[in-house]
């Protein structure tokens, strides 16, 4: 039976790329607090969004609401298709919980259809990599249940490593304390963070200077990466750093980067311009 793969824009994969993969996209909302005009991810070019943040505008986000899921899912069910929705981490958003409630409601209305919601416990292009792996499973002929079960079994192998250029955005979101942000900025200390097994963003270590933080992420890949895995990199308007990271991975570890993509407004609102992130399948997160 035919089924559709669906994800949300926290995956930081461009709409045209998701269309190429035949994956449906639910765009997530954000706004700038000085005008409170709701926008959707990809409404603005990436550079424009980050330039506005650099100029001091504060962006805020919200999860996908139940009405949006209901409107998006229903036409596929009416068309006789099952659904596999790969959701933004429940540790970072209410989006997945809202999707589960809507799936339960629709299951009563369409008992002959299957609606599987998988909490990816992923963010940014880590979620994008998760979606890509599910796309590969579908293309190999996996059923909706086989694919959902395979992704549930694999998600704790999806490694996420981040660093940021400016700690004030993490401070604003409560990821680091005000004192840590102030001291880190003064001493040029850069945190290296990852997404843990509960889907939360946590600080793992810190180093002095941007290039050292980039090399530290590469080291983490070298320690844990599995042999057969794609590598994705995402960036908040810092393509040169993304290309430097890809070069280090190639020169030091012999690993090619499969995709470099921009960090969209929903993730970027919390991490800020200059965020750099690395994703791959590893022995453990």
FINU-369234 format. One record per residue: y, z, x of N, C-alpha, C, O in turn; residue number from 1. Coordinates in steps of 0.05 Angstrom, whole numbers. Example, Ala and Ser with C-alpha at 12.3 -4.5 7.8 and 13.67 -1.06 7.14 Angstrom:
% residues 2
BAMAR    n.v    n.w    n.u   ca.v   ca.w   ca.u    c.v    c.w    c.u    o.v    o.w    o.u  nr
BAMAR   -114    156    264    -90    156    246    -66    156    264    -66    169    285   1
BAMAR    -45    142    257    -21    143    273      1    157    258     23    161    268   2
//
This chain:
% residues 285
BAMAR    n.v    n.w    n.u   ca.v   ca.w   ca.u    c.v    c.w    c.u    o.v    o.w    o.u  nr
BAMAR    -24      0     17      0      0      0     25      0     18     26     15     37   1
BAMAR     45    -17     10     69    -19     26     85      7     25     86     20      4   2
BAMAR     97     14     47    115     37     47    139     31     64    139     13     81   3
BAMAR    161     46     60    185     42     75    190     66     93    185     89     86   4
BAMAR    200     60    117    209     81    135    239     84    131    254     65    129   5
BAMAR    248    110    129    276    116    124    284    138    143    268    156    149   6
BAMAR    308    137    154    319    159    169    348    163    163    358    149    145   7
BAMAR    362    181    177    390    185    173    405    180    199    393    177    220   8
BAMAR    432    179    197    447    169    219    450    190    242    463    184    262   9
BAMAR    439    214    239    438    232    261    420    221    284    419    232    306  10
BAMAR    405    200    278    387    188    298    402    172    319    391    166    340  11
BAMAR    428    167    314    445    152    334    434    125    343    437    117    366  12
BAMAR    420    112    324    412     84    329    430     67    311    433     73    287  13
BAMAR    441     46    322    460     29    307    446     17    282    422     11    283  14
BAMAR    461     14    260    449      3    236    436    -24    240    415    -30    229  15
BAMAR    447    -41    257    435    -67    262    408    -65    276    390    -81    271  16
BAMAR    406    -45    294    380    -41    308    359    -30    288    336    -39    289  17
BAMAR    367    -12    271    349     -1    250    340    -23    231    317    -24    222  18
BAMAR    358    -41    225    351    -64    208    331    -82    222    312    -91    209  19
BAMAR    334    -86    248    315   -101    264    288    -87    263    267   -101    263  20
BAMAR    287    -61    264    262    -46    262    251    -43    234    229    -33    230  21
BAMAR    266    -53    214    259    -51    186    257    -21    177    237    -13    166  22
BAMAR    278     -7    184    280     22    177    305     26    160    327     17    168  23
BAMAR    303     39    138    325     45    121    343     67    132    332     85    145  24
BAMAR    369     66    128    388     85    139    404     98    118    417     85    102  25
BAMAR    404    125    118    423    141    101    445    150    120    441    166    138  26
BAMAR    469    140    114    492    148    131    502    175    123    505    181    100  27
BAMAR    508    191    143    516    219    139    547    222    139    561    207    153  28
BAMAR    557    242    124    586    245    122    599    262    144    586    279    155  29
BAMAR    625    256    149    641    273    166    670    270    157    677    252    142  30
BAMAR    687    288    167    716    285    161    731    298    184    721    314    200  31
BAMAR    757    291    186    775    305    204    790    325    187    800    320    165  32
BAMAR    792    349    198    803    372    182    832    369    175    842    382    157  33
BAMAR    847    351    189    876    349    183    881    331    159    903    330    149  34
BAMAR    861    316    150    865    300    126    843    303    104    847    296     81  35
BAMAR    820    315    113    798    320     94    788    295     79    778    298     56  36
BAMAR    792    272     91    782    247     78    753    242     87    749    238    111  37
BAMAR    735    243     69    707    240     77    701    211     86    710    192     73  38
BAMAR    688    209    108    679    183    118    649    184    122    637    206    120  39
BAMAR    637    162    128    609    160    135    605    152    163    621    135    174  40
BAMAR    585    162    176    578    154    204    579    124    206    568    110    188  41
BAMAR    591    113    227    594     85    233    618     72    218    622     48    220  42
BAMAR    634     88    203    658     78    191    679     71    213    695     53    209  43
BAMAR    678     86    235    697     81    257    682     71    281    659     79    286  44
BAMAR    695     54    297    683     48    323    681     73    340    698     92    337  45
BAMAR    661     75    357    655     99    372    680    108    389    687    131    388  46
BAMAR    691     89    403    714     96    421    737    107    405    750    126    414  47
BAMAR    743     96    382    765    106    366    760    134    357    778    151    358  48
BAMAR    735    140    348    728    167    340    732    187    362    744    208    359  49
BAMAR    722    181    386    724    200    408    752    202    419    760    223    428  50
BAMAR    768    180    418    795    182    426    811    201    408    828    215    417  51
BAMAR    804    200    382    818    219    363    810    247    369    827    265    367  52
BAMAR    785    252    377    777    279    385    792    288    410    800    310    413  53
BAMAR    794    269    429    808    275    454    838    282    449    850    298    463  54
BAMAR    849    270    427    877    275    420    880    301    404    902    308    396  55
BAMAR    858    315    400    859    342    387    850    343    359    850    365    347  56
BAMAR    843    321    347    833    322    319    805    336    318    789    332    336  57
BAMAR    801    352    298    776    367    295    759    353    273    768    351    250  58
BAMAR    735    346    281    716    333    262    696    353    252    687    370    267  59
BAMAR    689    352    226    669    369    214    649    351    200    655    329    191  60
BAMAR    625    362    197    603    346    184    590    363    162    594    387    160  61
BAMAR    575    349    145    559    363    125    533    347    122    531    324    129  62
BAMAR    512    361    111    486    348    108    486    328     85    505    327     69  63
BAMAR    465    312     85    462    293     63    455    309     38    436    326     38  64
BAMAR    469    305     15    464    321     -9    441    309    -25    432    287    -20  65
BAMAR    432    324    -45    409    316    -60    414    291    -77    397    274    -80  66
BAMAR    439    288    -87    445    264   -103    443    239    -86    433    218    -96  67
BAMAR    451    240    -61    449    217    -43    420    209    -39    413    185    -41  68
BAMAR    403    229    -34    374    223    -31    362    211    -57    347    192    -56  69
BAMAR    370    222    -79    359    212   -105    367    183   -109    350    167   -116  70
BAMAR    392    177   -103    401    149   -106    388    130    -87    382    107    -93  71
BAMAR    383    140    -62    372    122    -41    342    118    -45    332     96    -42  72
BAMAR    327    139    -52    298    138    -54    288    123    -79    269    108    -78  73
BAMAR    302    127   -101    291    118   -127    285     88   -129    264     80   -138  74
BAMAR    303     70   -119    297     41   -121    271     33   -107    257     16   -117  75
BAMAR    265     46    -84    240     39    -70    216     47    -87    196     33    -89  76
BAMAR    217     70    -99    195     80   -116    191     62   -140    169     55   -148  77
BAMAR    213     53   -152    212     35   -175    201      8   -168    190     -6   -184  78
BAMAR    205      1   -142    194    -24   -132    165    -22   -124    154    -42   -113  79
BAMAR    153      1   -128    124      5   -121    119     11    -92     96      8    -83  80
BAMAR    139     21    -78    135     28    -50    134     58    -45    148     73    -59  81
BAMAR    117     66    -27    117     94    -18    139     98      3    150     79     13  82
BAMAR    145    123      9    167    130     27    158    149     49    144    169     44  83
BAMAR    166    143     74    164    162     96    192    166    107    203    148    120  84
BAMAR    203    190    102    230    196    111    228    215    135    216    236    134  85
BAMAR    241    206    157    241    222    182    269    235    185    289    221    189  86
BAMAR    269    261    182    294    275    177    305    288    203    291    295    221  87
BAMAR    332    290    203    347    305    223    336    334    224    328    345    203  88
BAMAR    336    346    247    324    373    251    334    393    230    358    396    226  89
BAMAR    315    407    218    321    429    200    335    452    214    347    469    202  90
BAMAR    332    453    241    345    474    256    375    469    260    389    486    271  91
BAMAR    385    445    252    413    438    256    427    430    231    451    426    231  92
BAMAR    412    426    209    425    415    185    408    422    160    384    427    162  93
BAMAR    421    423    137    407    427    111    395    401    101    382    401     80  94
BAMAR    400    379    115    392    353    105    362    351     99    355    341     77  95
BAMAR    345    361    116    316    360    112    308    376     87    292    366     71  96
BAMAR    319    400     84    313    416     61    321    402     35    306    404     15  97
BAMAR    344    389     35    352    374     11    333    351      5    327    346    -19  98
BAMAR    324    338     26    305    316     22    279    326     10    267    312     -7  99
BAMAR    269    349     19    244    360      9    246    366    -21    228    360    -36 100
BAMAR    269    378    -29    272    384    -57    273    359    -74    261    358    -96 101
BAMAR    286    338    -65    287    313    -80    260    300    -81    252    289   -101 102
BAMAR    245    301    -58    218    289    -58    200    303    -78    184    289    -91 103
BAMAR    202    329    -81    186    343   -100    193    336   -129    176    333   -146 104
BAMAR    219    332   -134    228    324   -160    218    295   -167    209    291   -189 105
BAMAR    220    277   -148    212    250   -153    182    247   -155    172    229   -168 106
BAMAR    167    264   -141    138    263   -143    128    268   -172    108    258   -180 107
BAMAR    144    284   -186    137    289   -214    143    265   -232    129    259   -251 108
BAMAR    164    250   -225    172    227   -240    155    202   -233    150    185   -250 109
BAMAR    146    201   -208    130    178   -199    104    188   -186    100    186   -162 110
BAMAR     86    199   -203     61    211   -192     43    192   -177     26    200   -162 111
BAMAR     47    166   -182     30    146   -169     40    139   -141     27    125   -126 112
BAMAR     63    149   -134     76    142   -108     73    166    -89     70    189    -97 113
BAMAR     74    159    -63     74    180    -42    102    181    -29    113    161    -22 114
BAMAR    111    206    -26    137    211    -13    132    232      8    129    255      2 115
BAMAR    132    223     34    128    242     56    154    247     71    168    228     79 116
BAMAR    161    272     74    185    279     89    176    294    114    162    314    112 117
BAMAR    183    283    138    176    296    163    201    307    176    220    292    181 118
BAMAR    201    333    180    223    346    195    219    340    225    201    350    238 119
BAMAR    236    322    235    232    313    263    236    335    283    225    334    305 120
BAMAR    252    356    276    261    376    295    275    362    319    276    373    341 121
BAMAR    286    339    314    300    322    334    329    317    326    337    322    304 122
BAMAR    344    308    346    372    301    342    379    278    359    366    272    379 123
BAMAR    401    264    352    411    242    367    389    221    372    372    217    355 124
BAMAR    389    209    396    369    188    401    341    200    406    322    185    409 125
BAMAR    339    227    407    312    239    405    300    233    378    276    226    376 126
BAMAR    316    236    357    307    228    331    304    198    330    285    188    316 127
BAMAR    321    183    343    318    154    345    292    146    357    278    128    348 128
BAMAR    284    160    379    258    154    392    235    161    373    216    147    372 129
BAMAR    238    183    358    218    192    339    214    169    318    192    163    311 130
BAMAR    236    158    308    235    137    289    222    112    301    206     99    288 131
BAMAR    229    106    326    217     82    339    187     85    341    172     66    337 132
BAMAR    177    109    348    148    113    350    135    110    323    113    100    321 133
BAMAR    148    120    302    137    116    275    137     87    267    118     78    254 134
BAMAR    157     73    275    158     43    270    135     29    284    122     12    273 135
BAMAR    129     38    309    106     26    323     80     32    309     62     15    307 136
BAMAR     77     57    299     53     64    284     50     47    259     28     38    253 137
BAMAR     71     43    245     70     26    221     62     -2    228     46    -15    214 138
BAMAR     74    -12    250     68    -40    257     39    -44    266     28    -66    265 139
BAMAR     27    -22    275     -2    -23    283    -20    -21    259    -44    -24    261 140
BAMAR     -8    -16    235    -24    -15    211    -30     13    199    -46     15    180 141
BAMAR    -18     34    210    -22     61    199    -12     62    170      9     51    164 142
BAMAR    -27     76    153    -17     82    126      5    102    127     11    114    148 143
BAMAR     18    106    104     40    125    103     30    153    110     44    168    125 144
BAMAR      7    161    101     -4    188    107    -12    190    136     -7    210    149 145
BAMAR    -25    169    146    -33    169    175     -9    171    193     -9    186    213 146
BAMAR     12    157    186     36    157    202     50    184    201     58    194    222 147
BAMAR     53    194    177     66    220    174     51    242    189     63    259    203 148
BAMAR     25    242    187      9    262    201     11    259    232     12    278    246 149
BAMAR     11    233    241     14    228    270     41    238    280     42    249    302 150
BAMAR     62    234    265     88    243    274     91    273    273    103    285    291 151
BAMAR     79    286    253     78    315    253     64    326    278     73    346    290 152
BAMAR     43    313    286     27    322    309     42    318    335     37    332    355 153
BAMAR     60    298    336     72    290    361    100    302    366    109    301    388 154
BAMAR    112    313    345    141    319    347    148    340    369    170    339    379 155
BAMAR    130    357    375    136    377    396    133    366    424    136    381    444 156
BAMAR    127    340    426    127    327    452    153    311    457    156    299    478 157
BAMAR    171    311    437    196    296    439    216    313    455    228    332    444 158
BAMAR    221    306    480    238    322    498    267    313    495    273    289    494 159
BAMAR    285    333    493    314    328    490    328    343    513    325    367    516 160
BAMAR    344    329    529    361    342    549    390    332    547    394    308    546 161
BAMAR    409    351    545    437    344    541    454    357    563    447    378    574 162
BAMAR    477    345    568    499    358    582    525    349    569    525    328    556 163
BAMAR    546    365    572    571    358    560    593    359    581    591    372    601 164
BAMAR    614    344    575    637    343    593    656    366    589    667    377    608 165
BAMAR    660    375    564    679    396    557    665    416    539    655    410    518 166
BAMAR    665    441    548    651    463    533    665    471    507    654    486    492 167
BAMAR    690    462    503    704    473    480    691    464    453    694    478    433 168
BAMAR    678    441    453    665    432    428    641    449    422    636    456    399 169
BAMAR    625    456    442    603    474    438    612    502    430    599    516    414 170
BAMAR    635    511    442    646    537    434    654    537    405    649    556    391 171
BAMAR    667    515    396    676    513    368    652    515    349    655    527    328 172
BAMAR    629    504    357    606    505    340    589    530    344    567    532    332 173
BAMAR    598    548    361    583    573    366    560    570    385    543    588    386 174
BAMAR    558    548    399    535    544    418    539    559    444    520    568    457 175
BAMAR    564    563    452    570    580    475    594    598    468    609    592    450 176
BAMAR    596    621    482    617    640    475    644    629    486    645    612    503 177
BAMAR    666    641    476    692    634    485    696    640    515    708    624    530 178
BAMAR    685    662    523    687    670    552    671    651    569    681    643    591 179
BAMAR    647    642    561    631    623    576    646    596    578    647    584    599 180
BAMAR    658    588    556    673    562    556    697    563    575    702    545    590 181
BAMAR    711    586    574    735    589    591    727    589    620    740    575    637 182
BAMAR    707    605    627    699    607    655    686    581    664    692    572    687 183
BAMAR    670    568    647    657    543    655    677    522    661    674    506    679 184
BAMAR    699    521    644    719    501    648    734    506    674    740    487    690 185
BAMAR    740    531    680    755    538    704    739    532    729    750    523    749 186
BAMAR    713    536    728    695    533    752    681    506    752    664    501    770 187
BAMAR    687    488    733    673    462    731    643    466    728    628    451    740 188
BAMAR    635    485    712    607    490    707    598    473    683    611    473    662 189
BAMAR    576    459    686    565    442    665    538    453    655    520    457    671 190
BAMAR    536    458    629    510    468    619    490    445    617    498    422    612 191
BAMAR    465    451    619    443    433    612    428    446    589    417    468    592 192
BAMAR    427    432    567    416    443    542    392    426    533    388    404    543 193
BAMAR    376    438    515    355    422    503    351    431    474    361    452    466 194
BAMAR    335    415    459    327    422    432    299    435    433    281    422    443 195
BAMAR    297    459    423    272    474    426    252    468    404    256    450    388 196
BAMAR    230    483    403    208    477    385    216    484    356    201    476    337 197
BAMAR    238    498    351    247    503    324    270    483    317    282    485    295 198
BAMAR    276    465    334    296    445    329    325    455    333    343    443    323 199
BAMAR    328    477    348    355    487    354    364    478    382    348    473    400 200
BAMAR    390    474    384    402    467    410    407    493    426    422    510    417 201
BAMAR    395    495    450    398    519    466    405    512    495    397    491    505 202
BAMAR    419    530    508    426    526    536    403    535    554    392    556    550 203
BAMAR    395    517    573    373    523    591    383    532    618    372    551    630 204
BAMAR    403    519    629    413    526    655    441    514    658    451    502    639 205
BAMAR    454    518    681    480    506    686    483    500    715    471    514    732 206
BAMAR    499    480    721    503    472    749    533    467    752    548    465    733 207
BAMAR    541    464    777    569    458    783    573    428    786    562    415    804 208
BAMAR    589    417    768    596    389    770    579    370    753    556    376    747 209
BAMAR    592    349    745    580    329    726    555    316    738    535    314    726 210
BAMAR    558    306    763    536    291    775    511    308    778    488    299    776 211
BAMAR    515    334    785    493    352    788    479    356    761    454    359    760 212
BAMAR    494    357    739    482    361    713    466    336    705    444    339    693 213
BAMAR    475    313    713    460    288    707    434    288    723    413    280    712 214
BAMAR    436    295    748    411    296    765    392    317    755    368    314    757 215
BAMAR    402    339    744    385    360    734    369    350    710    345    356    708 216
BAMAR    381    335    693    367    323    670    345    305    680    322    305    669 217
BAMAR    351    289    700    331    271    711    307    287    723    284    279    720 218
BAMAR    313    309    735    292    326    746    274    337    724    250    338    728 219
BAMAR    285    344    701    269    354    679    250    332    669    227    338    661 220
BAMAR    259    307    669    242    285    661    219    283    681    196    280    674 221
BAMAR    226    284    707    205    282    728    183    303    726    160    298    733 222
BAMAR    190    327    716    171    349    715    153    347    691    130    357    692 223
BAMAR    161    334    669    146    337    644    138    310    631    122    311    612 224
BAMAR    149    287    639    145    263    624    116    254    624    101    257    644 225
BAMAR    107    243    601     81    231    598     81    203    608    103    190    610 226
BAMAR     58    192    615     57    166    628     67    144    610     84    128    619 227
BAMAR     58    142    586     65    120    568     85    130    548     78    138    526 228
BAMAR    110    128    554    131    136    535    156    119    539    163    113    562 229
BAMAR    169    111    518    196     99    521    216    121    529    211    145    525 230
BAMAR    238    112    541    259    130    549    285    121    535    292     97    538 231
BAMAR    298    139    521    324    132    508    345    150    520    340    174    527 232
BAMAR    369    139    523    393    154    531    415    150    510    418    128    501 233
BAMAR    429    172    503    452    169    486    477    181    499    474    199    516 234
BAMAR    500    171    492    525    180    505    548    181    486    550    164    467 235
BAMAR    566    200    490    591    201    474    614    188    489    631    201    500 236
BAMAR    614    162    488    635    146    501    637    151    530    659    154    541 237
BAMAR    614    151    544    613    153    573    591    136    584    572    145    597 238
BAMAR    594    110    579    572     91    586    566     91    616    543     86    624 239
BAMAR    587     95    633    582     95    662    562    117    670    545    113    686 240
BAMAR    565    141    658    547    163    664    519    156    653    499    163    666 241
BAMAR    517    144    630    491    136    619    477    116    638    453    118    643 242
BAMAR    492     97    649    481     78    667    473     91    694    454     83    706 243
BAMAR    489    111    703    482    125    727    455    141    723    438    140    740 244
BAMAR    452    153    700    427    168    694    404    148    694    383    154    705 245
BAMAR    407    125    682    386    105    681    379     96    710    355     92    716 246
BAMAR    399     93    726    395     85    754    379    106    770    361    100    785 247
BAMAR    386    132    765    371    153    779    342    154    770    324    158    786 248
BAMAR    337    150    744    310    150    734    294    128    747    270    131    753 249
BAMAR    306    105    750    293     82    762    287     87    792    265     82    802 250
BAMAR    308     96    807    306     98    836    288    122    844    273    120    863 251
BAMAR    291    145    830    277    169    838    249    173    825    232    186    837 252
BAMAR    246    161    801    221    166    787    207    140    778    185    142    766 253
BAMAR    218    117    785    206     92    778    203     87    748    185     73    740 254
BAMAR    222     98    733    220     96    704    243     80    693    266     85    699 255
BAMAR    237     59    677    257     43    664    266     56    638    251     68    623 256
BAMAR    292     53    633    304     63    608    301     41    587    309     18    592 257
BAMAR    291     47    564    286     27    543    311     22    525    314      0    516 258
BAMAR    327     43    521    350     39    504    372     59    512    367     82    516 259
BAMAR    397     48    514    421     64    516    437     60    491    443     37    484 260
BAMAR    445     82    478    459     80    452    481    100    451    480    121    465 261
BAMAR    501     95    434    523    113    431    517    136    413    500    133    394 262
BAMAR    529    159    417    526    182    400    547    179    377    571    177    382 263
BAMAR    537    179    353    554    175    330    571    199    322    571    220    336 264
BAMAR    585    196    300    605    217    292    592    243    284    603    264    289 265
BAMAR    568    242    272    556    266    262    547    285    284    552    309    283 266
BAMAR    535    274    305    527    290    328    552    295    346    556    317    356 267
BAMAR    568    274    350    591    276    368    612    296    359    626    307    375 268
BAMAR    614    301    333    633    321    323    627    348    334    646    364    337 269
BAMAR    602    354    341    594    380    351    592    381    381    596    402    394 270
BAMAR    586    358    394    582    358    423    606    348    438    610    355    461 271
BAMAR    622    331    425    647    321    437    644    297    455    622    289    462 272
BAMAR    666    284    462    666    262    481    655    270    508    659    293    516 273
BAMAR    641    252    521    630    258    547    602    270    546    591    278    567 274
BAMAR    590    273    522    563    283    520    544    262    530    547    238    525 275
BAMAR    524    271    545    503    253    555    476    266    549    472    289    554 276
BAMAR    457    249    539    432    260    530    409    242    538    412    217    539 277
BAMAR    386    254    544    362    240    553    338    248    536    334    271    530 278
BAMAR    321    228    528    299    233    510    274    218    519    276    195    528 279
BAMAR    251    231    517    226    219    524    203    236    513    208    258    504 280
BAMAR    179    226    514    156    242    507    146    257    532    142    245    553 281
BAMAR    142    283    529    133    299    552    109    317    545    101    318    521 282
BAMAR     99    331    564     76    349    560     84    370    540     67    379    525 283
BAMAR    108    379    541    119    398    522    149    394    521    161    381    539 284
BAMAR    162    405    501    191    402    499    205    416    522    230    416    524 285
//
